[in-house]
Amino acid sequence: MRRRARLAVAGLGRIGLLHAGNLFERVPSADLVRVADADPVRAERGGEALAVSWGTDFDALLADDAVEGVVIATPSALHAEMIEAAARAGRHVLVEKPLALDVGSAQRAVAAARASGIQLQVGFQRRFQPEWRAARVALERGAIGAARLLRIAHRNMAVSSDVPLDSLGDIMIDVAVHDFDTARWLLGHSTEVIAAAPAHGLGGGPQPAGCEAVAVLIRFQSGALAMIDAARSSGYGYECSGELLGSDGALRVGMEHRAIELEQLAAGEARGALATGHESRHELAYVAELEHFARVVLGQVEPEASGEDAVATLELVGAARAALERSEPVAVSRTGRRRRDAAVGGGGRPAQARAAPLSGRLLSRPGAVDEDRAA
């Protein structure tokens, strides 16, 4: 019998429960061994439903010898601190996006992971969506020649009513961050955010700080451009579509917006069910992402979306915010992706560093909610 990675989930909000359920029954290379949540009722309910150990203390989860890696799906403001704690304990990490709410915190978390020898993967699940992966493979093999123009539309059906928006961050870091990562993944280094503009609010004026829709134009080192529109609320369904124009053709992804690939034709009409959320649209991607992380923990592959990737994407977020506020082009820092100095080989656990005290508060802060993000 082949060995399976022993994984835990911290944070049992909507996305955390999704990950826990997938680990429990849909990820071949992993076993779910523990869950934790700041809310004891939610923690117990999740643990009992999945027949695994449960608790409210992140320290206890990290101290459990049965845990090799942890999926962090807690409020965004806690991510960097929890990564550093996991690094001290020698536990590999898959953290939901964003890696942190600011570049400095993200860089410290990445440095801690690198110094301890743990593997750090970031939850940009679109990299595991079959059609987006197929588009990248086609681009790499030269199917459409040199990439010239990328267009991405990323729109949620509605603003979540059960999650305070200020706990998720602004639209750039909560929604468009996925699109920035996708653009970097397909086109390489970004050099400049040429323009960013908010949609006008209901009152007729722009709302840069809390806007619900935004458009961003980015230039890349290759000369290619990316045009991204992101919206917290579309009113019609969940959309994650794209078009990549090359010198010899084009690739289109997700243009049908279907929940399932079924269309009814009758009386001059075509009908089909639209996806209403990221859970259904990216169902296969979430499973594939966890399978990849399990194989990372087992020492079989490197993380698909690294901490360094996430830092570079956060720098792009910062440039987009600045362009939005100043109404002028802003240069993007070039952190890029670096090779790890000491990757873990053979699936072994890295040597533990001395752990600083860390209480169960890491799973909760006043006014915080578990990760329940726009994807």
C-alpha positions in Angstrom: 0.0 0.0 0.0 1.4 3.4 -1.0 1.9 6.0 1.7 -0.6 8.8 2.0 0.1 12.3 3.3 -1.4 13.0 6.7 -3.1 16.4 6.5 -5.1 18.7 8.8 -7.4 21.7 8.0 -7.4 24.9 10.1 -10.5 27.0 9.7 -13.9 25.4 8.9 -15.7 28.2 7.1 -17.1 27.5 3.7 -13.8 26.9 1.9 -12.3 25.1 4.8 -15.2 22.7 5.0 -14.9 22.2 1.2 -11.2 21.3 1.6 -11.8 19.0 4.6 -14.6 17.1 2.7 -12.4 16.7 -0.3 -9.5 15.4 1.7 -11.9 13.0 3.5 -13.1 11.3 0.4 -11.7 12.6 -2.9 -7.9 13.0 -2.6 -6.1 9.7 -3.3 -2.8 10.7 -1.9 -4.0 12.1 1.4 -5.7 11.2 4.7 -7.5 13.8 6.7 -6.4 13.4 10.3 -7.4 16.5 12.2 -9.5 19.7 11.9 -9.6 22.9 14.0 -11.7 26.0 14.2 -12.0 28.9 16.6 -15.7 28.1 17.1 -15.9 25.0 19.3 -19.3 24.1 18.0 -18.2 24.3 14.4 -15.0 22.4 15.2 -16.8 19.6 17.0 -19.4 19.4 14.2 -16.7 19.2 11.5 -14.6 16.7 13.5 -17.6 14.4 14.2 -18.9 14.5 10.7 -15.5 13.6 9.2 -14.6 11.2 12.0 -11.3 12.9 12.8 -9.7 14.6 15.8 -10.8 18.2 16.3 -10.0 21.2 18.5 -9.8 25.0 18.7 -6.1 25.4 19.4 -3.7 25.7 16.4 -0.7 24.9 18.7 -2.3 21.5 19.5 -2.9 20.8 15.8 0.8 21.6 15.0 2.0 19.5 18.0 0.1 16.4 16.8 2.6 13.9 15.4 0.0 12.5 13.1 -0.1 15.8 11.2 2.5 16.2 8.3 0.9 19.2 6.6 -1.8 21.7 7.2 -4.3 23.5 5.0 -4.8 27.0 6.4 -8.3 28.4 5.6 -8.6 31.0 8.3 -9.2 34.8 8.0 -6.7 36.4 5.6 -5.1 38.6 8.3 -4.0 35.4 10.1 -2.3 33.6 7.2 1.2 34.9 7.5 1.4 34.4 11.3 0.1 30.9 11.0 2.6 30.0 8.3 5.4 31.1 10.5 4.0 29.0 13.4 3.7 25.9 11.1 7.3 26.5 9.9 8.6 26.5 13.5 6.7 23.2 14.0 8.0 21.6 10.8 4.6 21.2 9.1 4.2 21.8 5.4 1.5 24.4 4.4 -1.1 24.9 1.8 -2.5 28.4 2.6 -5.6 29.9 1.0 -5.1 33.1 -0.9 -3.9 35.7 -0.1 -0.7 34.7 1.4 -0.9 37.9 3.5 -2.5 41.3 3.4 0.8 43.1 2.7 4.1 42.3 1.0 6.2 42.6 4.1 4.3 40.0 6.1 4.2 37.7 3.0 8.0 38.0 2.6 8.6 37.1 6.3 6.3 34.1 6.0 8.1 32.9 2.9 11.5 33.4 4.6 10.3 31.4 7.6 9.2 28.5 5.4 12.4 28.5 3.5 14.6 28.7 6.6 12.7 25.8 8.2 12.7 23.6 5.1 9.0 23.2 4.9 7.1 23.3 1.6 4.7 26.3 1.1 1.9 26.2 -1.5 -0.6 28.9 -2.0 -4.2 28.3 -3.0 -4.4 29.7 -6.5 -6.7 26.9 -7.6 -7.2 28.2 -11.1 -3.8 26.7 -12.0 -5.4 23.3 -11.5 -8.5 24.0 -13.5 -8.3 21.6 -16.5 -9.1 24.1 -19.3 -6.8 26.8 -17.9 -4.0 24.2 -17.6 -4.7 23.1 -21.2 -4.4 26.7 -22.3 -1.0 27.1 -20.7 0.2 23.9 -22.3 -1.0 25.0 -25.7 0.7 28.4 -25.2 4.0 26.7 -24.2 4.0 24.4 -27.2 3.5 27.4 -29.5 0.0 26.6 -30.6 -0.9 30.3 -31.0 2.5 31.8 -31.5 3.7 34.6 -29.3 1.2 35.8 -26.7 0.1 39.3 -27.3 -3.1 40.0 -25.4 -4.9 38.3 -22.4 -8.4 39.2 -21.4 -9.9 37.8 -18.1 -13.4 38.3 -16.7 -13.8 37.3 -13.1 -17.3 38.0 -11.6 -19.0 36.7 -8.6 -22.8 36.3 -8.6 -23.4 38.3 -5.5 -21.7 39.9 -2.5 -21.6 37.3 0.3 -24.2 38.3 2.9 -22.6 36.3 5.7 -19.0 37.6 5.5 -18.0 41.2 6.4 -16.2 42.6 3.3 -13.5 44.2 5.5 -12.4 40.8 6.7 -11.7 39.8 3.1 -9.8 42.9 2.0 -10.6 45.1 -1.0 -11.5 43.8 -4.5 -7.9 43.7 -5.6 -6.7 41.3 -3.0 -10.0 39.4 -2.6 -11.0 38.9 -6.2 -8.6 40.2 -8.7 -5.6 38.6 -7.0 -6.6 35.3 -8.7 -6.5 37.0 -12.1 -3.1 38.7 -11.4 -1.7 35.3 -10.6 -3.2 33.7 -13.7 -1.8 36.5 -15.9 1.7 36.0 -14.3 1.4 32.3 -14.7 0.6 32.6 -18.4 2.7 35.7 -19.4 5.6 35.9 -17.0 7.0 39.0 -15.3 4.7 42.0 -15.2 6.4 45.4 -15.5 3.7 48.0 -15.3 0.1 48.6 -14.4 -0.9 51.0 -17.1 -4.3 51.8 -15.8 -6.8 50.8 -13.2 -10.3 52.2 -12.8 -13.3 51.4 -10.6 -16.8 51.1 -11.9 -19.1 53.9 -10.7 -21.2 53.3 -7.7 -25.0 53.6 -7.5 -24.6 57.2 -6.5 -22.8 58.0 -9.7 -19.4 58.6 -8.3 -16.3 56.4 -8.3 -15.6 54.3 -5.2 -11.9 53.4 -5.3 -11.6 52.1 -1.7 -14.7 49.9 -1.6 -15.6 49.5 -5.3 -17.4 46.4 -6.3 -16.1 46.3 -9.9 -12.7 47.2 -11.4 -10.8 47.1 -14.6 -7.0 46.8 -14.8 -4.6 47.0 -17.7 -1.1 45.4 -17.2 2.0 45.3 -19.4 4.4 42.4 -19.3 8.1 42.1 -19.9 7.4 40.3 -23.2 5.4 43.2 -24.4 2.1 41.4 -24.0 -0.9 43.1 -22.3 -3.5 41.7 -19.9 -6.9 43.3 -19.5 -8.8 42.2 -16.4 -12.2 43.0 -15.2 -13.3 41.8 -11.7 -16.6 42.2 -10.0 -18.0 41.2 -6.6 -21.5 41.0 -7.9 -22.7 40.2 -11.5 -26.3 39.4 -10.8 -26.3 36.5 -13.3 -23.9 33.9 -12.1 -20.2 33.1 -11.4 -17.9 33.8 -14.4 -14.2 33.0 -14.8 -13.5 33.3 -18.5 -10.5 34.3 -20.6 -9.2 34.8 -24.1 -5.5 34.7 -25.0 -4.6 36.2 -28.4 -1.3 35.2 -30.0 0.5 36.0 -33.2 -1.0 32.9 -34.9 -4.3 32.3 -33.2 -6.3 32.5 -30.0 -7.4 30.4 -27.0 -10.7 30.8 -25.2 -11.4 29.5 -21.7 -14.7 29.2 -19.9 -16.8 31.1 -22.3 -20.0 29.1 -21.7 -20.0 29.8 -17.9 -21.9 26.5 -17.4 -22.3 24.7 -14.1 -22.4 21.5 -16.2 -21.8 20.9 -19.9 -25.5 20.5 -20.7 -27.6 22.7 -23.0 -31.2 22.4 -23.9 -32.3 23.5 -27.4 -36.0 24.2 -28.0 -38.3 26.7 -29.7 -35.5 29.0 -30.9 -33.9 29.1 -27.5 -30.7 27.6 -25.9 -30.8 27.1 -22.2 -28.3 25.9 -19.7 -27.5 26.3 -16.0 -24.9 28.9 -15.2 -22.4 28.3 -12.4 -23.4 30.3 -9.3 -20.2 30.1 -7.3 -16.6 29.2 -7.3 -17.2 25.8 -5.6 -19.1 24.4 -8.6 -17.0 26.2 -11.2 -13.7 25.0 -9.8 -14.8 21.7 -8.3 -12.2 19.6 -10.1 -9.5 22.3 -9.5 -10.0 22.2 -5.7 -9.5 18.4 -5.6 -6.5 18.5 -7.9 -4.9 21.3 -5.9 -5.2 19.2 -2.7 -3.8 16.1 -4.5 -0.9 18.1 -5.7 -0.2 19.4 -2.1 -0.4 15.8 -0.8 2.3 14.9 -3.3 4.3 17.9 -2.3 4.2 16.7 1.3 5.3 13.2 0.2 8.3 14.8 -1.6 7.2 13.8 -5.1 6.7 17.3 -6.6 7.3 21.0 -6.0 4.5 23.4 -5.1 2.7 24.6 -8.2 2.0 28.1 -6.7 4.9 28.9 -4.4 5.3 31.5 -1.7 7.5 33.5 -4.0 4.8 33.5 -6.7 2.3 34.8 -4.1 4.7 37.6 -3.0 5.1 38.7 -6.7 1.3 38.7 -7.1 0.9 40.8 -4.0 3.4 43.3 -5.5 1.1 43.4 -8.6 -1.9 44.0 -6.3 0.0 46.9 -4.7 0.8 48.4 -8.1 -2.8 48.1 -9.2 -4.1 49.8 -6.0 -1.6 52.6 -6.6 -2.7 53.0 -10.2 -6.3 53.1 -9.1 -5.6 55.8 -6.5 -3.3 58.0 -8.6 -5.0 57.5 -12.0 -1.5 57.0 -13.6 0.7 54.1 -14.6 2.7 52.4 -11.8 5.8 50.2 -12.2 5.7 46.7 -10.7 8.5 45.3 -8.5 10.1 42.2 -9.9 10.4 39.6 -7.1 9.7 36.7 -9.5 10.1 33.1 -8.7 13.3 31.8 -7.1 14.4 28.3 -6.5 14.1 27.1 -2.9 17.4 26.9 -1.1 16.5 23.7 0.7 13.6 21.8 -0.6 12.5 18.7 1.4 13.3 15.5 -0.4 11.9 12.0 0.0 8.8 13.2 1.9 10.7 13.5 5.2 9.6 16.1 7.8 12.1 18.9 8.2 14.0 19.3 11.4 11.9 21.2 13.9 13.0 24.6 15.0 12.4 25.8 18.6 8.7 26.7 18.7 7.6 29.9 20.3 4.4 29.9 22.3 1.3 30.2 20.2 -2.1 30.1 21.6 -5.4 29.1 20.1 -6.1 32.8 19.4 -4.5 32.3 16.0 -7.7 30.7 14.9 -9.7 33.8 15.8 -9.5 37.5 16.3 -12.3 39.9 17.3 -14.5 40.5 14.4 -12.8 37.9 12.2 -14.5 35.2 10.3 -13.1 32.0 8.8 -12.0 32.2 5.2 -15.0 32.4 3.0 -13.6 34.1 0.0 -14.4 35.2 -3.5 -12.6 32.9 -5.9 
